[in-house]
Amino acid sequence: VRQAWRTALPEELYPTAYIAGQSDQWVRDYAASGADAPFFLMASFPDPHHPFTPPGRYWDMYKPEDMEEPKSYRANDWTPPPHVAALLAARDEGKPPEDGIMSYGITLREALEARALTCGMIAMVDDAVGRVLLALKESGYADNTVILFTSDHGDHLGDHSMLRKGPAHYRELVRVPFLYADPTEGVPGTASDALAGTIDIGATILDRAQIHPYNGMQGHSLRPLAANPELDGTRDAFLIEEDNQRALAGLGENPRARSLITHLWRLSVYAGHSWGELYDLQEDEGEFNNLWDSDAHRDVKAALLERLVQAQIAHCDASPAPMGQA
């Protein structure tokens, strides 16, 4: 796969290991200092991410031949939306836009190689997180430390025949892992299907720290869900806003995208374009059948567009407070 090479860095000097080591040492130093005030530690690992360069034994820990073939390479009747079609056309012409960080079209072999190398990077992150958790345990903090694990975005990794990320709000990009563990709550590990997002993480941390959120904060605390995963959550739809600062194939200069995601549907609109996307997430989990122009789904599309407008209004900045309320 392009942007993949065997790094000369030894495992112990690779960023994942370095950040784990710094976090490990910080926890142990804090414990040794005798301090008893609450602490906040953020360990931010760059991987898994392109370039695909897991070091040492992680490079060939997984094989491309063992990776699952993405459905897009088997879906002969799939008609990509214009911005995706433009990237796949560039791939077929032998000139994928490799520079920068945005999506580009890839072959099946490239997809399988990227998946294998990404699994190696994830394995290294798993080991690094385990090292930090061990430091908490050996320092006596394991029973009173809240732990959150998440990511900022996903990667196509061959889904829809693309790599990296861009204003295509497919599930492989917008769904990210989120784990919340509070040893003081006594709630056994379980999963929730409630709609939530990274905008809620800050509100959750403040809630757990018993700190009132600042004016204008739009996230909701996820602690009620952690205590009772059977709850439906605080939303029945989630708004995604993306303002890009690049010229992208099929979208033009500085493209802007807005999506509304419910349990059943994903609707996306693009500034300056009359086409859009509408997917039935129950019947079409892979998001291959775009129903935007379907006569049978006009009412659904209209209802979701109205809800999108309402969500945009609800998320307008409320800070600073207007003069009459200040």
C-alpha positions as CSV (number, residue, x, y, z in Angstrom):
1,V,0.0,0.0,0.0
2,R,1.2,3.6,-0.6
3,Q,2.4,5.4,2.4
4,A,3.7,2.2,4.0
5,W,7.3,1.4,4.8
6,R,9.2,-0.5,7.4
7,T,10.5,2.1,9.8
8,A,14.1,2.1,11.0
9,L,12.8,3.2,14.5
10,P,13.1,0.4,17.1
11,E,9.9,-0.3,19.0
12,E,11.0,1.5,22.1
13,L,11.5,4.8,20.2
14,Y,8.3,4.6,18.2
15,P,5.7,7.3,19.2
16,T,3.3,4.7,20.6
17,A,5.9,3.3,23.0
18,Y,7.3,6.8,23.8
19,I,3.9,8.1,24.9
20,A,3.2,4.9,26.9
21,G,6.5,5.3,28.6
22,Q,6.0,8.9,29.5
23,S,2.5,8.2,30.8
24,D,3.7,5.2,32.8
25,Q,6.5,7.3,34.4
26,W,4.1,10.2,35.2
27,V,1.7,8.0,37.1
28,R,4.6,6.4,39.1
29,D,6.2,9.7,39.8
30,Y,2.9,11.2,40.9
31,A,2.3,8.2,43.3
32,A,5.8,8.5,44.6
33,S,5.3,12.3,45.3
34,G,2.6,11.5,47.9
35,A,0.2,13.9,46.3
36,D,-3.4,13.1,47.0
37,A,-5.2,15.6,44.8
38,P,-7.2,14.3,41.8
39,F,-5.2,14.2,38.5
40,F,-6.0,14.2,34.8
41,L,-3.8,12.4,32.4
42,M,-4.3,12.3,28.6
43,A,-2.3,9.8,26.6
44,S,-2.9,10.6,22.9
45,F,-1.4,8.0,20.5
46,P,-1.0,9.1,16.9
47,D,-1.6,5.5,15.7
48,P,-3.5,3.8,14.1
49,H,-3.0,6.3,11.3
50,H,-1.3,6.7,8.0
51,P,1.6,6.4,7.2
52,F,1.4,2.7,7.9
53,T,4.6,2.1,9.7
54,P,4.2,-0.2,12.7
55,P,7.7,-1.0,14.0
56,G,9.5,-4.3,14.8
57,R,7.3,-7.3,15.3
58,Y,4.1,-5.3,14.8
59,W,5.0,-4.9,11.1
60,D,4.2,-8.4,10.0
61,M,2.1,-9.5,13.0
62,Y,-0.9,-9.7,10.6
63,K,-1.0,-10.8,7.0
64,P,-3.0,-9.2,4.1
65,E,-4.2,-12.6,3.1
66,D,-6.0,-13.0,6.4
67,M,-7.9,-9.7,6.2
68,E,-11.6,-9.6,5.2
69,E,-12.2,-8.3,1.7
70,P,-14.3,-5.1,1.8
71,K,-17.7,-5.4,0.3
72,S,-17.2,-2.6,-2.2
73,Y,-14.9,-4.7,-4.3
74,R,-17.7,-7.3,-4.7
75,A,-20.6,-4.9,-5.1
76,N,-20.8,-4.7,-8.8
77,D,-24.1,-2.8,-8.7
78,W,-22.8,-0.1,-6.4
79,T,-23.1,3.5,-7.8
80,P,-20.9,5.7,-5.8
81,P,-22.0,9.3,-5.1
82,P,-20.2,12.0,-7.2
83,H,-17.4,12.8,-4.7
84,V,-16.5,9.2,-4.2
85,A,-16.8,8.4,-7.9
86,A,-14.3,11.1,-8.7
87,L,-11.7,9.5,-6.3
88,L,-12.2,6.1,-7.8
89,A,-11.9,7.5,-11.3
90,A,-8.6,9.1,-10.3
91,R,-7.5,5.7,-9.0
92,D,-8.4,4.0,-12.3
93,E,-6.5,6.6,-14.2
94,G,-3.4,5.9,-12.2
95,K,-3.2,9.2,-10.4
96,P,-4.7,9.0,-6.9
97,P,-4.2,12.1,-4.8
98,E,-1.7,10.7,-2.3
99,D,-0.7,14.1,-0.8
100,G,-2.2,15.4,2.4
101,I,-4.6,13.5,4.6
102,M,-7.8,13.2,2.5
103,S,-9.5,10.1,1.0
104,Y,-8.3,8.5,-2.2
105,G,-9.3,5.4,-4.2
106,I,-7.3,2.2,-3.7
107,T,-7.1,-1.3,-5.1
108,L,-8.1,-4.4,-3.3
109,R,-4.5,-5.4,-2.6
110,E,-3.8,-2.0,-1.1
111,A,-6.9,-2.3,1.1
112,L,-5.8,-5.7,2.5
113,E,-2.2,-4.4,3.1
114,A,-3.5,-1.3,4.9
115,R,-5.8,-3.4,7.1
116,A,-3.0,-5.8,8.1
117,L,-0.6,-2.9,9.0
118,T,-3.4,-1.1,10.8
119,C,-4.0,-4.2,12.9
120,G,-0.3,-4.2,13.8
121,M,-0.6,-0.6,14.9
122,I,-3.7,-1.3,17.0
123,A,-1.9,-4.3,18.6
124,M,0.9,-1.9,19.7
125,V,-1.6,0.6,21.1
126,D,-3.3,-2.2,23.0
127,D,0.1,-3.1,24.5
128,A,0.7,0.6,25.3
129,V,-2.6,1.0,27.0
130,G,-2.0,-2.1,29.0
131,R,1.3,-0.6,30.2
132,V,-0.5,2.5,31.5
133,L,-3.2,0.5,33.2
134,L,-0.5,-1.6,34.9
135,A,1.1,1.6,36.2
136,L,-2.2,2.6,37.7
137,K,-2.6,-0.7,39.3
138,E,0.9,-0.9,40.8
139,S,0.6,2.7,42.0
140,G,-2.7,2.0,43.8
141,Y,-4.9,4.1,41.6
142,A,-6.8,1.3,39.7
143,D,-9.7,1.3,42.1
144,N,-10.4,5.1,42.0
145,T,-9.4,6.2,38.5
146,V,-12.0,6.8,35.7
147,I,-10.7,5.6,32.3
148,L,-12.0,6.8,28.9
149,F,-10.8,5.4,25.6
150,T,-11.8,6.8,22.3
151,S,-10.6,8.1,18.9
152,D,-11.2,11.2,16.8
153,H,-12.2,9.5,13.6
154,G,-12.1,6.3,11.6
155,D,-10.5,5.3,8.3
156,H,-12.0,3.9,5.2
157,L,-9.4,1.1,5.1
158,G,-10.8,-0.1,1.8
159,D,-14.5,0.3,2.7
160,H,-16.1,2.0,-0.3
161,S,-12.7,1.3,-2.0
162,M,-11.0,4.3,-0.3
163,L,-8.3,5.0,2.2
164,R,-7.9,7.7,4.9
165,K,-10.7,10.2,5.6
166,G,-12.7,13.0,4.0
167,P,-16.2,14.6,3.8
168,A,-17.9,11.2,3.2
169,H,-19.7,10.4,6.4
170,Y,-19.8,6.7,6.0
171,R,-19.9,4.6,9.2
172,E,-16.3,3.6,8.9
173,L,-15.3,7.2,9.4
174,V,-17.9,8.6,11.9
175,R,-18.3,5.6,14.2
176,V,-15.4,5.5,16.7
177,P,-14.7,3.4,19.8
178,F,-15.7,4.8,23.2
179,L,-15.1,3.0,26.4
180,Y,-15.9,4.4,29.8
181,A,-14.9,2.7,33.0
182,D,-15.6,4.0,36.5
183,P,-14.6,1.5,39.2
184,T,-16.6,3.3,41.8
185,E,-19.9,2.8,39.9
186,G,-20.0,-1.0,40.2
187,V,-21.7,-1.4,36.7
188,P,-20.6,-4.5,34.8
189,G,-19.2,-4.1,31.3
190,T,-21.9,-3.8,28.7
191,A,-22.7,-1.9,25.5
192,S,-25.3,0.8,24.6
193,D,-26.9,1.5,21.3
194,A,-27.7,5.1,22.3
195,L,-26.7,7.9,19.9
196,A,-23.7,9.8,21.3
197,G,-20.6,11.6,20.1
198,T,-17.2,13.1,21.0
199,I,-19.0,16.3,21.7
200,D,-20.3,14.5,24.8
201,I,-16.9,13.6,26.3
202,G,-16.1,17.0,27.8
203,A,-19.6,17.2,29.5
204,T,-19.1,13.6,30.8
205,I,-15.8,14.5,32.4
206,L,-17.1,17.7,34.0
207,D,-20.1,15.8,35.3
208,R,-17.9,13.1,36.9
209,A,-15.7,15.8,38.4
210,Q,-18.8,17.6,39.7
211,I,-17.9,20.8,37.8
212,H,-20.7,22.8,36.2
213,P,-20.4,23.0,32.4
214,Y,-19.6,26.4,30.9
215,N,-22.2,28.4,29.1
216,G,-22.8,27.3,25.6
217,M,-21.5,23.7,26.0
218,Q,-23.5,21.5,23.6
219,G,-22.5,18.0,24.7
220,H,-24.5,15.8,27.2
221,S,-23.0,13.8,30.0
222,L,-22.9,10.1,29.2
223,R,-22.8,9.0,32.9
224,P,-26.6,8.1,32.9
225,L,-25.8,5.7,30.1
226,A,-22.8,4.3,31.9
227,A,-25.0,3.6,34.9
228,N,-27.9,2.2,32.8
229,P,-27.0,1.2,29.3
230,E,-30.6,0.3,28.5
231,L,-31.5,4.0,28.4
232,D,-32.2,5.5,25.0
233,G,-29.9,8.4,25.7
234,T,-30.5,12.1,25.3
235,R,-30.9,12.2,21.5
236,D,-32.8,10.5,18.8
237,A,-30.6,12.0,16.1
238,F,-27.0,13.2,15.8
239,L,-25.7,16.1,13.8
240,I,-22.3,16.0,12.0
241,E,-20.9,19.2,10.6
242,E,-17.8,19.4,8.4
243,D,-16.2,22.4,6.9
244,N,-13.1,21.5,4.8
245,Q,-10.3,23.8,3.8
246,R,-9.2,22.1,0.6
247,A,-10.2,21.7,-3.0
248,L,-11.7,18.1,-3.3
249,A,-12.6,16.1,-6.3
250,G,-16.4,16.1,-6.9
251,L,-17.0,18.8,-4.3
252,G,-14.8,21.8,-5.3
253,E,-13.2,24.5,-3.1
254,N,-13.7,24.4,0.7
255,P,-16.5,21.9,0.7
256,R,-19.0,21.9,3.5
257,A,-21.0,18.8,4.5
258,R,-23.9,18.3,7.0
259,S,-25.2,14.9,8.0
260,L,-28.0,13.8,10.3
261,I,-27.8,10.3,11.7
262,T,-30.6,8.4,13.4
263,H,-30.9,4.8,14.4
264,L,-32.5,4.1,11.1
265,W,-31.1,6.7,8.6
266,R,-28.2,8.7,7.5
267,L,-28.9,11.9,5.4
268,S,-26.0,14.1,4.0
269,V,-26.1,17.3,2.1
270,Y,-23.3,19.3,0.5
271,A,-23.1,23.0,0.2
272,G,-23.7,24.2,-3.4
273,H,-24.7,20.7,-4.7
274,S,-28.2,19.5,-5.5
275,W,-27.4,15.9,-4.9
276,G,-27.0,14.3,-1.5
277,E,-27.1,10.9,0.2
278,L,-29.8,9.0,2.1
279,Y,-29.2,5.5,3.5
280,D,-31.3,3.0,5.3
281,L,-28.9,1.9,8.0
282,Q,-31.0,-1.1,8.9
283,E,-31.4,-2.6,5.5
284,D,-28.2,-1.3,4.0
285,E,-25.6,-1.3,6.8
286,G,-22.7,-0.8,4.4
287,E,-24.3,2.3,2.9
288,F,-24.2,1.3,-0.8
289,N,-27.8,2.0,-1.9
290,N,-28.2,5.8,-2.0
291,L,-32.0,6.6,-1.8
292,W,-31.7,10.4,-2.3
293,D,-33.5,10.3,-5.6
294,S,-35.9,7.4,-4.6
295,D,-39.6,8.4,-5.1
296,A,-40.5,5.9,-2.5
297,H,-38.4,7.7,0.1
298,R,-39.5,11.3,-0.6
299,D,-41.3,11.6,2.7
300,V,-38.4,10.2,4.7
301,K,-36.0,12.6,3.0
302,A,-38.2,15.6,3.6
303,A,-38.7,14.7,7.3
304,L,-34.9,14.2,7.8
305,L,-34.1,17.5,6.0
306,E,-36.5,19.3,8.4
307,R,-34.9,17.6,11.4
308,L,-31.5,18.6,10.0
309,V,-32.5,22.2,10.0
310,Q,-33.9,22.0,13.5
311,A,-30.6,20.3,14.7
312,Q,-28.6,23.1,13.1
313,I,-30.7,25.7,14.9
314,A,-30.3,23.9,18.2
315,H,-26.6,23.8,17.8
316,C,-26.2,27.5,17.1
317,D,-23.8,29.1,19.5
318,A,-25.4,30.3,22.8
319,S,-22.2,31.7,24.2
320,P,-21.6,34.5,25.1
321,A,-25.2,35.0,26.4
322,P,-27.1,37.8,24.7
323,M,-27.3,41.1,26.5
324,G,-30.9,40.5,27.7
325,Q,-29.8,37.3,29.4
326,A,-26.3,38.1,30.5
